[in-house]
């Protein structure tokens, strides 16, 4: 079990309960942190397009609206999803190419 001083001073937490057989959960933010990513375990599903088994996982982001708005949280999850689906992009300099352009998406 973590002691109080072992998780103070952070800004972001990743909580993984997948190793305990939990497939999906919502984590509670440790104040004054900005966000926490809840990662569930993988589970097998049948892809309806290919009719082949695939492993999928669930990740849920809880965030403090005072620090992070919904658009930034959605952008983070979009990039996270891409990196989970294509781990070969990590450390190769392609991160700017998968990050959405928020300014271009705004309605003029």
C-alpha positions in Angstrom: 0.0 0.0 0.0 1.3 3.5 -0.9 2.1 5.9 1.8 0.9 9.5 1.6 4.3 10.9 0.7 4.8 8.3 -2.1 2.0 9.8 -4.3 2.1 13.5 -3.4 3.5 16.1 -5.8 2.4 14.3 -9.0 0.3 15.8 -11.7 -1.0 12.6 -13.5 -1.6 9.0 -12.3 -2.1 5.8 -14.2 -4.2 3.2 -12.4 -4.0 -0.4 -13.7 -6.5 -2.9 -12.3 -6.4 -5.1 -15.4 -4.0 -7.4 -13.8 -6.7 -8.2 -11.2 -9.3 -9.2 -13.9 -11.1 -5.8 -13.9 -12.0 -4.9 -17.5 -13.4 -1.4 -16.9 -13.5 1.1 -14.1 -13.5 4.8 -13.4 -10.7 6.1 -11.1 -10.9 9.0 -8.7 -8.4 11.8 -9.0 -5.9 12.3 -6.2 -6.0 16.0 -5.5 -4.2 18.2 -6.5 -3.4 16.1 -9.5 -4.9 17.1 -12.9 -5.9 13.6 -14.2 -5.9 9.9 -13.7 -6.0 7.2 -16.5 -7.8 4.0 -15.5 -6.6 1.0 -17.5 -8.6 -2.2 -17.6 -7.5 -5.6 -18.6 -7.7 -7.1 -22.1 -10.6 -9.2 -23.2 -11.3 -11.2 -26.3 -14.0 -10.1 -28.7 -15.0 -11.2 -32.2 -14.5 -8.4 -34.8 -17.8 -8.2 -36.7 -16.1 -7.2 -39.9 -13.5 -10.0 -40.1 -15.2 -12.5 -37.7 -11.8 -13.1 -36.1 -11.0 -12.8 -32.4 -9.3 -9.6 -31.2 -8.0 -8.5 -27.9 -9.4 -5.1 -26.7 -9.0 -3.0 -23.6 -10.8 -0.1 -21.9 -9.1 3.1 -20.7 -11.0 5.9 -18.9 -9.6 9.3 -18.2 -10.9 11.3 -15.2 -9.7 14.9 -15.1 -10.1 18.1 -13.2 -12.0 20.6 -15.3 -10.2 23.5 -13.7 -6.9 22.3 -15.4 -8.0 20.3 -18.5 -11.0 21.0 -20.7 -13.0 18.4 -22.6 -11.3 19.1 -25.9 -7.8 18.5 -24.5 -8.9 15.3 -22.7 -10.4 14.0 -25.9 -7.2 14.9 -27.8 -5.1 13.0 -25.2 -7.3 9.9 -25.4 -7.2 10.1 -29.3 -3.4 10.1 -29.2 -3.3 7.4 -26.5 -5.6 5.2 -28.6 -3.4 5.6 -31.7 -0.3 4.7 -29.7 -1.9 1.6 -28.2 -3.0 0.5 -31.6 0.4 1.3 -33.3 3.2 1.1 -30.6 5.8 1.3 -33.4 5.1 5.1 -33.5 6.6 5.6 -30.0 9.9 7.2 -30.0 10.1 7.6 -33.8 9.1 11.3 -34.1 5.6 10.7 -35.5 3.8 12.0 -32.4 3.1 15.5 -34.0 1.5 13.7 -37.0 -1.0 11.9 -34.9 -1.9 14.8 -32.6 -5.0 16.6 -33.9 -4.7 20.2 -35.0 -7.2 21.9 -32.6 -6.9 25.3 -34.3 -7.9 23.8 -37.7 -10.9 22.1 -36.2 -12.4 25.3 -34.8 -15.4 26.8 -36.5 -14.7 30.2 -38.0 
